[in-house]
Amino acid sequence: MALIITDDCINCDVCEPECPNGAISQGDDIYVIDPGKCTECVGHYDEPQCQQVCPVDCIPLDPEHVESEEQLMEKYERLQAEG
């Protein structure tokens, strides 16, 4: 599953530099996560780094983008090949 940033985001900017895939960017009102780039840090870390640093816990799993561990690893490998 990709992650999503909720409206509870306070725009503190700590999550964006933590994303190894460059999936997080500043949106119109809050930061946003590109589900096409989010691998929940699979391939890089054991846990999603953005969730670890978020001071308001506003980065849950995105129920609109359900993916298995294998699918996340395939996405990671694709992103690395493109990269």
N, C-alpha and C positions, 0 to 999 in steps of 0.2 A: 504494500500500500504506500502511496505517497503520503506526505504530511501536508497539513494545511495550517495557515496562520489565521486565527480567529480575530474578531473585532476587539478583543481584549488587548491586542498589541498596543504597546506604548511607544513604538518607533524608537527604541533605545539603540538600535543598530548593532547589537552584539551577535545576532544570528547570522547575518549576511556573510561576514568574513569566515565564519566557521564551516560553511558549506563547501565540501570538496568538489562538488559538481557544478557550482555556480548556479544553483537552482533558485536561490533567494534573491529577490530584488525589491526595490522600493516601488510600491504601487501608488495609486492615486491618494489613498488615505493611510494605508498601512503596508507593511511588507507583505509580499506574496511569494508563493512557492510554485514554480513551474513543475507540474506533475510529470512532464516528459523528461525532466532531468533529475527529479528526486528519487534516490534509491534508498532512503532512510539510512544513508551512509554505508549500506552493504557494499563490500569491496574495499572500503576504506577503514571503517571503525566498527566496533561491536555494538555501538549505540548511536542513535542520531545525535550529532553534536549540537545542532540548533536547540534541541530539547534540553540538553544538558546546561546550556548557558542562559536560556530564557528566564528572566527574573519573574515573569508573571504566568508561566506555564500556559501559554496560549498556542501551543503547536501540537495538536492531537493528530491522530491518523485521519486521513481523508476518506470517508466512506464512499465517496464518488469514484475513487481510484484504488480498488482492491487488487493487490498483487501478492503472489506467493514469494517466498524467499528466492526460489529459482528464477522467477520472472524479474525480481529486483537485481539478481546477479547478471542476468542476460542484459538488462538495461545498462548496468554498470559497464559490462564488457563492450557494449555498443558505443557508449559514450566515450570510453577510453580509445576505441578504434577511430572515432570521429575526431577526437581531440587534439 
